[in-house]
Every structure is written in structure tokens, then in C-alpha cells.
Amino acid sequence: MIGLVSVTTAGHAAAERLERAWPDAQRYHGPASQALPRAFGECDAIVCFLAVGATVRLIAPLLNSKHEDPAVVCVDEALRYAIPVLGAHAAGGNDLARRAAQALAATPVITTASDAAGSAGLGEFGADLGFTVEPGSDLAAVGAAILSGERVTFTADAEWPLPPLPPNVVPADRPQPGVPAIVVTDQKIDMTERVVVYRPPSLHVGVGASRGAPAGEIGMLIDDTLAEHGLSPRSVRYIATVEAKADEPGLQAAAAMRGWPVVTFPAGRLAAVPVPNPSEVVRRAVGTASVAEAAALFEPGARLLAAKRASAHATVAVARRRPRGRLAIIGIGPGARDLMTPRAVAELRRCRVAVGLDSYLEQVADLLRPGTRVLASGLGAERERAAEAVAQARAGRAVALIGSGDAGVYAMGSPALELADDTVDVIVVPGVTAALAAAAVLGAPLGHDHVMISLSDLHTAWPVIERRITAAAEGDLVTCFYNPASKKRDWQLRRALDLLAAHRPPGTPVGWVRDATRPGQAASLSTLAEFDPRAADMHTLVVVGSSRTRVQAGRMVTPRDYLWAET
């Protein structure tokens, strides 16, 4: 929950705005000296509409540790700035400041060193993947080494879809003596100075148990198995077993004592998992020849680290999951930076590999973190770009595949999703399309039913395009033409206009916009009879109105034709 604390009229009004906008927010009433301590004890985060100095004095006696205290953000009286003063990384204060700033049209003031340098903070590195920091890790020393440009090594058991680290962080097979290091591992490791160890949620512990198996016996067997194989309990993602054991008290208690969830699988599905040590006795009892090994190996790509080990009433096996890559397919909008969505910006900052058309990557170069690998290509290589992005994601990396406008409209969404399978996580980030941007320049031409048609016959046969134009003409739909002309294609737009002219009046409005929202934007209105196709090129979008479209005060408008318009 997010607490909101305010003391002035302006602060109360702003707090009310956030409370209405944020379902997870709650106002704390009364004097700040009483409201802030209450919120501090009850909330995960707090937005204070107070001076930073006053806030610091009030929270100072309440501080415990960076891992327990809530994030605290101050917003000034004029709503100009949102300033994290506590828990910037560990508690999400920086993100809260950005969220508050977006809601209040303020500016977030981020002062943490890693953010100022454009790199990911070590305190939150991998947090969205479930990583935890091993106690004793030297976050301050390693963070300082990164920021000072010192050579830092990075070692990991597997490829995880992590954000990029700066170029001075270099891969290594193992930490090197005297060299600052970042280690991502589920194996036990001796802690030394200037080393940060992250524990990924990579281990699945499969457990089989007889009815009434004691919690102590199950827990000891798990602990001994992990210790024998040098594995950290901090990397256990869950305990897995067969559905028939879902309510086994000892198993549930052993998991609860260690803070691990229990997941269950049907016996029939476990029976289909290949295991090295099947048992006919187990098959007759529960319907699958393996519980512990099969449950540990259930997720595709998992690898067995500890084969089945038994005690008097339980069996345990441990497998390491295969991390899933992350593919973000991003529409960066029509060109203007303020029309790029915050989600697109966040995903660009999140990616370790950026794939896209060279000109689009140049547009977002300043948003990519230092250390991001950029894979640029020229026009006409859409399928190759999509294949490269999917391959990078399958390798376990965090990938951003970039296209203009919206990712799913004449962009990279379709070719990428045709190639991607269920071994990667896919995030599609919508964007403002060229049609929407052009329509906004022209007025409201898309006020009723409309259609978008590309006139490029590079991938679609012209007879197919003609049939679609004819259908739009017969349906009296407003028609947006993408890719209307190029140096090699100079007759298609004229033919398309002729097809439409057969079904709508010569005075039908036609609007065109070149480089919508970009420097050098140009636009004009004409009619179906008078429009000159030579005005269009590959940077132009042409909008032909329906029979109901008209020009009102120099703007192209298609009426909605609702009944209330006539009353």
C-alpha cells in the first residue's frame, strides 16, 4: 500500500488526485507528526507533500534498515518535483518518484549514482526476476568500482534476461582474486571483499513422501541434499510434488519453515517426464513411476543436479530450471519523443540487446543503458531482424525488438511472433501509429469506420491489394494508405484513388501528412478529384474520406453518425 501524507490545501488536493488515480493508495489524515509515523509503520511506500527537511526530521527516528523501510518520496508544494529521500533502490523509491511525477506532471529528481550514470542499480539488479542478494555482499564497494570505470567481472551459472551492465563489467568464468566481481549463482560460494553474489530462483526441489511423513525428516533430507551438492537454499524457487500429496502436513510444514511455496502436478503428467530412477512401487501407489525426480524436472529444459535421495519416509531430488529469455516487441511511436509511451521507454531501459532498423535505433540511442548490445540493420531485412531477436531471446537474454508506430501495425510484431515459441516470454508494447498521428494533424478523419491498407506490393500481390481497396470503396470506409509511393512505385496510389473514385463523390476530402510529428512535418487537404499523387512518398500517409467526410474550419472530419447527432 502507498501512504499519502499532506498538510496544506494544495497538498490535500494533490493527495486526493493520487488517491483517485492509484487503487493502492490511501490518505493519512492529521498532523504530519502523527500521520507520517502511522504510514511508515503500515505502508510499503509513502508520498509526502512536505518539505524534504521536515520529512527527514520526522522519519529519522523510525529508520530500521534499507531492506525493511518503506520508500519515501517528497513532492513540493508547487507540484514541480518528486524527490526520493528513502529506499530509492531497495524499496522502489525511484520508481515511485517517476510514477508520482507522471501522475502530477512533475519532474522526478533521481540522485542515486547508478541512475545518474544510466546503469542499473546493484540493489535492484535482477529483482524483477526474483534475485536476492546474498548477505555479506559488498554492494557499496562493487557499485563504486563500476561507477569509477574499474574492471569488474561478471560470472553466472546460466544466461538470465538481465538488464545491461556498463562496458567495464566483463564476463569471466569465475571471480578473480583482487578484482571486484558480480556473481549470479545457486552454488555455495566463499564471500570475499568487493564481491556481490545474487541468488537466482533457479532450483526446483522435488519431494515424494509417505502419508504422515514428519516435517523434520523431510526438511532434513532437503537440507542435506542441497548441502551435499553445494547448493544454496536461497535459490530454491519451490518444492514440487504430485497432486495427491498437496495436503501432506509434513511436506507443507517443511516448506513453510523455509519460506518456499509448494506446487503440485497431476500424476499423469509426471508419468510423462523422463527420469533416471523410475520405480514400479511408486507407480502402483500414485500413478507415476517418479515423484521427486519428475516433479523437479517438470519444467521443459530443467536439468537434474541431485538424483533421487531417500530417507525412511521421503524422497528428494533437485533440478536447475532453464531461464526463459525475454522478448519485448516495442512500438516507439510516430517520431515525436513525447508520443513514445512510458512503457516503451521502460522496456528500452530494461533490454540487454536492442534489435531494429538502424534509423529507429538512432532515435532511441539515448534511452539505452550503457552496455546494451545494439544489432542494427537496413531497410528490407524485417524477417532477418525478427529471427535475430527471437534467437537472442531463446539464448536467455532480455531483448527489445523495435519498430516505429505500433509494434503490431505494419511493424515487427507479426514476423517476430511467427517465429517465437513458448520457450521465451513475450511482451508487446503498443505505440501511437502513423495513422493516428496523421489523423490528429488533419483533424478527426477516423471518426467512424475506417481501414488501413499498405500499397507496397513487395510482400503482397497487387491484385490482392486491389481487391481490398475495392472492398473498402464499396463499404464506404475511410481509407488510410500506408507506403503510398516510392522511387520504384509511382503508379499504385493513382490506381488506388481511381478505385475509390468509382464509389464516392469527386469532392471527397483527401488529406496527406508527411513525417507526422517529426521535424519537417508537412500536411495538406485536397479532394479526390484534385489530389496530386506526386505529393506522396514513403514518409507520407494519405487519408481518403468516406462519402460522409467533410472539411470543417480547415479540418478533416468524419461524423460519427450517432442518433444523438440529430437530436
C-alpha positions in Angstrom: 0.0 0.0 0.0 1.1 3.6 -0.7 0.5 6.1 2.0 -0.2 9.8 1.2 0.6 12.4 3.7 -0.3 16.1 3.3 -0.7 19.2 5.5 -1.6 22.1 3.2 -4.6 22.8 0.9 -2.5 22.3 -2.2 -1.1 19.1 -0.7 -4.5 17.7 0.2 -5.7 18.4 -3.4 -2.7 16.6 -4.9 -3.1 13.7 -2.5 -6.7 13.3 -3.5 -5.6 13.2 -7.1 -3.2 10.3 -6.4 -5.8 8.5 -4.3 -8.3 8.6 -7.2 -5.6 7.6 -9.7 -3.9 4.8 -7.7 -6.1 2.0 -6.4 -3.2 1.0 -4.0 -3.0 4.5 -2.3 -4.5 5.7 0.9 -4.5 9.1 2.6 -3.3 9.5 6.1 -5.1 12.4 7.9 -4.0 14.5 10.8 -0.8 16.4 11.6 2.3 15.2 9.8 3.9 14.3 13.1 1.2 11.7 13.6 0.2 10.7 10.1 3.7 10.1 8.8 4.8 7.6 11.6 1.5 5.7 11.1 2.1 5.5 7.4 5.7 4.5 7.9 4.6 1.5 10.0 1.8 0.4 7.7 2.8 1.1 4.1 5.3 -0.2 1.6 5.8 3.3 0.2 4.9 6.9 1.1 4.4 10.1 -0.9 4.7 13.1 1.3 3.5 16.6 0.3 6.0 18.1 2.6 9.4 19.8 2.5 12.3 17.3 2.4 13.8 18.7 5.6 10.6 18.3 7.5 10.2 14.8 6.2 13.7 13.8 7.1 13.3 15.0 10.7 10.1 13.0 11.1 11.3 9.7 9.7 14.8 9.8 11.2 13.7 8.1 14.5 11.8 5.5 12.5 14.6 4.2 10.3 15.5 0.5 10.7 17.3 -0.9 7.6 17.2 -0.4 3.8 15.7 -3.8 3.4 12.8 -3.1 5.7 12.0 0.6 5.5 9.4 1.9 3.0 10.2 4.1 0.1 9.6 7.8 0.9 9.1 10.4 -1.8 8.6 14.1 -1.3 6.6 16.3 -3.6 7.0 20.1 -3.2 4.1 22.5 -2.7 4.0 23.7 -6.3 4.0 20.0 -7.6 7.1 20.7 -9.6 9.4 17.9 -8.3 9.1 14.3 -6.9 12.2 13.5 -4.8 13.0 10.1 -3.4 14.5 10.6 0.1 14.5 6.9 1.3 14.6 3.5 -0.3 15.5 4.7 -3.8 16.6 1.3 -5.0 15.8 -1.4 -2.4 12.2 -0.1 -1.7 11.5 1.2 -5.2 11.6 4.9 -4.3 13.0 6.0 -7.7 10.1 4.2 -9.5 7.6 5.7 -7.1 9.0 9.2 -7.8 8.7 8.6 -11.5 5.1 7.3 -11.1 4.1 10.3 -8.9 5.8 12.7 -11.3 3.9 11.2 -14.3 0.6 11.5 -12.4 1.2 15.1 -11.3 3.0 16.4 -14.4 6.1 16.9 -12.2 9.8 16.2 -12.7 11.4 13.2 -10.9 14.6 14.1 -9.2 16.8 11.0 -9.2 20.1 11.3 -7.3 21.3 7.8 -6.9 24.7 7.4 -8.6 23.9 4.4 -10.8 20.8 6.1 -12.2 22.7 9.3 -12.8 25.3 7.2 -14.7 22.5 5.5 -16.7 23.2 2.0 -15.4 21.1 -0.5 -13.3 21.5 -0.2 -9.6 23.0 -3.2 -7.9 20.4 -3.1 -5.1 17.6 -3.8 -7.6 19.6 -5.8 -10.2 17.5 -8.8 -11.2 14.9 -8.1 -8.6 12.1 -8.4 -11.1 13.4 -12.0 -11.9 13.3 -12.9 -8.2 17.0 -12.5 -7.5 18.1 -11.9 -3.9 21.4 -10.5 -2.6 23.5 -12.9 -0.5 24.1 -11.4 3.0 27.6 -10.1 3.2 27.7 -8.9 -0.4 29.8 -5.8 -0.8 27.2 -3.7 -2.8 28.8 -0.4 -2.0 32.4 -1.3 -3.0 31.4 -3.1 -6.2 29.0 -0.3 -7.1 31.7 2.3 -6.6 34.1 0.2 -8.8 31.5 0.1 -11.6 30.9 3.9 -11.4 34.6 4.7 -11.4 35.2 2.6 -14.5 37.3 0.0 -12.8 37.3 -3.5 -14.3 34.6 -5.7 -12.7 34.0 -9.3 -13.6 30.6 -10.9 -14.1 30.0 -14.7 -13.6 26.7 -16.6 -13.9 25.6 -20.2 -13.9 23.2 -19.5 -16.7 22.1 -16.8 -19.1 19.3 -14.8 -17.4 17.3 -12.0 -19.1 19.0 -9.3 -17.0 19.4 -5.6 -17.9 22.8 -4.5 -19.2 25.8 -3.6 -17.1 28.3 -1.0 -18.2 31.2 -2.0 -20.6 33.7 -2.1 -17.7 31.8 -5.1 -16.3 33.3 -8.0 -18.3 32.3 -11.7 -18.4 34.5 -14.2 -16.6 34.4 -17.9 -15.8 35.0 -17.3 -12.1 35.8 -14.4 -9.8 39.4 -13.3 -9.9 41.4 -12.5 -6.8 41.5 -8.8 -6.0 39.1 -7.9 -8.8 35.6 -6.6 -7.9 33.0 -9.2 -9.0 29.3 -9.8 -9.6 28.3 -13.5 -9.3 24.9 -14.9 -10.2 24.9 -18.5 -8.8 22.8 -21.0 -6.9 26.0 -22.7 -5.7 27.6 -22.0 -2.3 30.5 -19.6 -2.6 33.0 -18.2 -0.1 32.3 -14.5 0.3 35.3 -12.1 -0.1 35.8 -8.4 -0.3 34.4 -6.5 -3.2 32.1 -9.3 -4.4 28.3 -9.2 -4.8 26.5 -12.6 -5.0 23.0 -12.8 -6.4 20.8 -15.9 -5.7 18.5 -16.6 -8.7 15.3 -18.6 -8.2 16.8 -21.5 -10.2 16.3 -24.6 -8.1 13.3 -26.9 -8.0 13.1 -29.4 -5.2 11.0 -32.4 -6.0 9.7 -34.3 -2.9 7.9 -37.5 -2.5 6.6 -38.5 0.9 4.7 -41.3 2.6 1.5 -40.5 4.3 2.3 -38.9 7.7 6.0 -38.2 6.9 7.4 -35.9 9.6 8.2 -32.4 8.7 11.6 -32.7 10.4 12.6 -35.7 8.3 11.5 -34.1 5.1 13.3 -30.8 5.9 16.5 -32.5 7.0 16.5 -34.6 3.8 16.1 -31.4 1.7 18.8 -29.6 3.6 21.3 -32.4 3.5 20.7 -32.9 -0.3 21.3 -29.2 -1.0 24.4 -29.1 1.2 25.8 -32.3 -0.3 25.7 -30.8 -3.8 26.9 -27.3 -2.7 23.6 -25.6 -3.5 22.2 -22.5 -1.8 18.7 -22.8 -0.2 18.3 -19.1 -1.1 18.0 -20.2 -4.8 15.1 -22.6 -4.2 12.1 -21.5 -6.2 9.6 -24.0 -5.0 9.0 -27.5 -3.7 7.2 -29.7 -6.2 5.3 -32.9 -5.7 2.3 -34.9 -7.0 -1.2 -33.6 -6.6 -2.1 -36.5 -4.2 0.4 -35.1 -1.7 -0.9 -31.5 -1.9 -2.3 -31.6 1.6 0.5 -33.6 3.2 1.0 -31.8 6.6 4.7 -32.7 7.0 5.6 -31.5 3.5 3.6 -28.3 3.8 5.2 -27.6 7.2 8.8 -28.2 6.0 8.2 -25.8 3.1 6.6 -23.2 5.3 9.6 -23.3 7.7 11.9 -22.4 4.8 9.6 -19.9 3.2 9.1 -21.9 0.0 5.8 -22.4 -1.9 4.6 -25.9 -2.8 3.4 -26.6 -6.3 1.8 -29.8 -7.4 1.4 -31.6 -10.7 -1.1 -34.4 -11.8 0.3 -37.9 -11.7 -0.4 -38.4 -15.3 1.7 -35.5 -16.4 4.6 -36.5 -14.1 4.5 -40.0 -15.6 5.4 -38.5 -19.0 8.6 -36.9 -17.6 11.7 -39.0 -18.4 13.7 -39.7 -15.2 16.8 -41.8 -14.4 15.4 -43.7 -11.5 11.8 -44.8 -12.0 10.1 -47.1 -9.5 7.3 -49.5 -10.2 6.3 -49.4 -6.5 5.8 -45.7 -6.7 3.8 -46.1 -10.0 1.4 -48.6 -8.4 1.0 -46.3 -5.4 0.4 -42.9 -7.0 0.1 -43.4 -10.8 3.6 -42.2 -11.8 7.0 -44.1 -11.6 8.6 -41.0 -10.2 7.5 -38.1 -7.9 10.7 -36.4 -6.7 12.7 -36.5 -9.9 9.8 -36.0 -12.2 8.4 -33.0 -10.2 11.9 -31.4 -10.1 12.3 -31.9 -13.9 8.7 -31.0 -14.8 9.5 -27.6 -16.5 11.0 -28.0 -20.0 14.7 -27.6 -20.1 15.3 -28.4 -16.4 18.5 -30.3 -15.6 18.8 -32.8 -12.8 21.5 -31.7 -10.3 20.7 -34.1 -7.4 19.2 -37.5 -8.3 16.6 -39.1 -6.0 17.7 -39.5 -2.5 15.6 -41.3 0.1 15.0 -41.4 3.8 12.6 -43.6 5.7 9.5 -41.8 4.6 10.5 -39.3 1.9 12.5 -38.8 -1.3 14.1 -35.7 -2.6 15.6 -34.6 -6.0 16.9 -31.2 -7.1 16.9 -29.7 -10.7 18.0 -26.4 -12.1 15.5 -24.7 -14.3 16.4 -23.2 -17.6 15.9 -19.4 -17.5 13.4 -18.1 -20.0 14.5 -15.3 -22.3 12.5 -12.1 -22.6 11.4 -10.5 -25.9 9.9 -7.1 -25.8 8.4 -6.0 -29.1 8.2 -2.3 -28.9 6.4 0.3 -30.9 8.3 3.6 -30.4 5.5 5.8 -31.9 5.4 8.1 -34.9 8.6 10.1 -34.1 8.0 12.7 -31.5 9.6 11.7 -28.2 6.6 12.8 -26.1 4.4 10.4 -28.1 6.6 7.4 -27.1 4.8 5.7 -24.2 6.4 5.4 -20.8 6.2 1.6 -21.0 8.2 1.7 -24.2 10.9 3.8 -22.5 10.9 1.4 -19.6 11.4 -1.6 -21.8 14.2 0.1 -23.8 15.9 0.7 -20.5 15.3 -2.9 -19.5 16.8 -4.6 -22.5 20.3 -6.0 -22.8 20.1 -6.5 -26.6 18.3 -4.0 -28.9 17.4 -5.1 -32.4 15.9 -2.8 -35.1 16.2 -0.7 -38.2 19.3 1.5 -38.0 17.3 4.7 -38.2 14.9 3.7 -35.4 17.8 2.6 -33.1 19.4 6.0 -33.7 16.2 7.7 -32.4 16.3 5.8 -29.1 20.1 5.6 -28.6 20.0 7.9 -25.6 17.4 5.7 -23.9 19.5 2.6 -24.0 21.6 1.9 -20.9 25.4 1.7 -21.2 26.4 -1.8 -22.2 23.4 -2.5 -24.3 24.3 -4.6 -27.4 22.8 -2.9 -30.5 22.0 -5.0 -33.5 21.1 -2.7 -36.4 20.2 -3.5 -40.0 18.9 -1.6 -43.0 15.6 -1.5 -44.9 14.2 -4.7 -46.2 15.6 -7.1 -43.6 12.5 -7.4 -41.5 12.5 -11.2 -41.3 16.2 -11.3 -40.5 15.7 -8.8 -37.7 12.8 -10.8 -36.3 14.8 -14.0 -36.5 17.8 -12.4 -34.7 15.7 -11.0 -31.9 14.0 -14.4 -31.3 17.4 -16.2 -31.4 18.8 -13.8 -28.8 15.7 -14.3 -26.6 15.9 -18.1 -26.9 19.5 -17.8 -25.6 18.1 -16.4 -22.4 18.7 -12.7 -22.9 16.5 -9.6 -22.5 15.8 -8.4 -26.0 14.0 -5.4 -27.4 12.8 -5.5 -31.0 12.0 -2.0 -32.1 9.6 -0.7 -34.7 8.0 2.6 -35.5 4.4 3.4 -34.7 2.7 0.4 -33.1 4.6 -2.9 -32.9 1.7 -4.8 -34.5 0.8 -2.5 -37.3 3.0 -2.9 -40.4 5.9 -3.4 -38.0 7.9 -6.2 -36.3 5.2 -7.8 -34.1 3.9 -10.2 -36.8 7.3 -11.5 -38.1 8.6 -12.0 -34.6 5.6 -13.8 -33.2 5.5 -16.1 -36.3 9.0 -17.3 -35.2 8.8 -17.1 -31.4 7.8 -20.3 -29.5 6.7 -20.8 -25.9 10.3 -21.0 -24.5 10.5 -17.2 -24.3 8.4 -14.6 -22.5 7.0 -12.1 -24.9 5.9 -8.6 -24.0 4.2 -6.4 -26.7 4.3 -2.7 -26.1 1.7 -0.7 -28.1 2.5 2.6 -29.6 0.9 5.5 -31.4 0.6 4.6 -35.0 1.4 6.7 -38.1 -2.4 6.7 -38.9 -3.3 8.1 -35.5 -0.6 10.7 -35.7 -1.5 11.8 -39.2 -5.2 11.8 -38.3 -4.5 14.1 -35.4 -2.7 16.5 -37.7 -5.6 16.5 -40.2 -8.4 16.8 -37.7 -10.7 13.8 -37.0 -10.9 11.8 -40.2 -11.1 8.5 -38.4 -14.3 9.4 -36.5 -16.2 6.4 -38.0 -15.3 3.1 -39.6 -12.0 3.1 -41.4 -9.4 0.8 -42.9 -5.6 0.8 -43.3 -4.1 -0.6 -46.5 -0.5 -0.7 -47.5 0.2 0.0 -51.1 3.6 -1.8 -51.1 3.4 -4.9 -53.3 6.8 -6.2 -52.1 5.1 -8.8 -49.9 1.5 -8.7 -51.1 0.5 -9.2 -54.7 -1.1 -6.2 -56.3 -4.3 -8.0 -57.4 -4.9 -8.8 -53.7 -4.3 -5.1 -52.7 -6.8 -4.0 -55.4 -9.5 -6.4 -54.1 -9.0 -4.9 -50.6 -9.2 -1.3 -51.9 -12.4 -2.2 -53.9 -13.9 -3.7 -50.8 -13.1 -0.5 -48.8 -14.6 1.6 -51.6 -17.8 -0.4 -51.7 -18.1 -0.3 -47.9 -17.7 3.5 -47.9 -14.9 3.2 -45.4 -12.4 6.0 -44.7 -9.2 4.6 -46.1 -5.6 5.2 -44.9 -2.9 4.4 -47.3 0.5 3.3 -45.9 3.5 3.2 -48.1 1.7 5.1 -50.9 4.7 5.6 -53.2 8.4 5.2 -53.6 11.0 5.8 -56.3 10.2 2.4 -57.8 6.5 2.5 -57.2 4.9 5.6 -58.7 1.6 4.4 -60.1 -0.1 2.4 -57.3 -1.5 5.4 -55.5 -3.1 6.8 -58.6 -4.8 3.4 -59.3 -6.0 3.2 -55.7 -7.6 6.6 -55.9 -9.3 5.7 -59.1 -10.8 2.6 -57.5 -12.2 4.7 -54.6 -13.4 7.4 -57.0 -15.7 4.9 -58.6 -17.7 4.7 -55.4 -17.6 8.2 -53.8 -18.0 11.8 -54.9 -15.2 13.7 -56.6 -15.3 16.3 -53.7 -14.5 13.6 -51.1 -11.8 15.1 -48.8 -8.3 13.7 -49.1 -5.6 14.6 -46.6 -1.9 13.8 -46.6 0.8 14.1 -43.9 4.5 13.7 -44.4 6.7 13.0 -41.4 3.9 13.3 -38.9 5.1 14.7 -35.5 8.7 14.8 -36.8 10.9 17.8 -37.8 9.8 18.9 -41.2 6.2 17.8 -40.9 4.0 18.8 -43.8 0.3 18.3 -44.4 -2.4 19.5 -46.7 -6.1 18.9 -47.7 -7.4 18.3 -51.1 -10.2 16.3 -52.8 -10.4 13.0 -54.5 -10.7 14.8 -57.9 -7.8 17.3 -57.3 -5.3 15.4 -55.2 -1.9 15.0 -56.9 -0.4 11.6 -56.1 3.1 13.1 -56.7 2.8 14.8 -53.3 3.2 11.4 -51.6 6.3 9.3 -50.8 7.3 6.6 -48.4 7.2 9.1 -45.5 3.6 10.1 -46.3 0.3 8.8 -45.1 -2.7 9.5 -47.3 -6.2 9.5 -45.8 -9.2 9.4 -48.2 -12.5 10.2 -46.5 -15.8 8.4 -46.8 -18.8 9.9 -48.6 -19.7 11.4 -45.2 -16.4 13.0 -44.5 -16.2 16.8 -44.8 -13.9 19.8 -44.1 -14.9 21.9 -41.2 -12.9 25.1 -40.4 -9.9 23.7 -42.3 -10.0 20.3 -40.5 -11.0 16.9 -42.0 -13.9 15.4 -40.0 -15.8 12.2 -40.4 -19.1 12.3 -38.5 -19.9 9.6 -36.0 -23.5 9.5 -37.3 -24.9 8.6 -33.9 -28.6 9.3 -33.3 -27.8 11.9 -30.7 -26.2 14.0 -33.5 -29.7 14.6 -35.0 -31.5 15.5 -31.8 
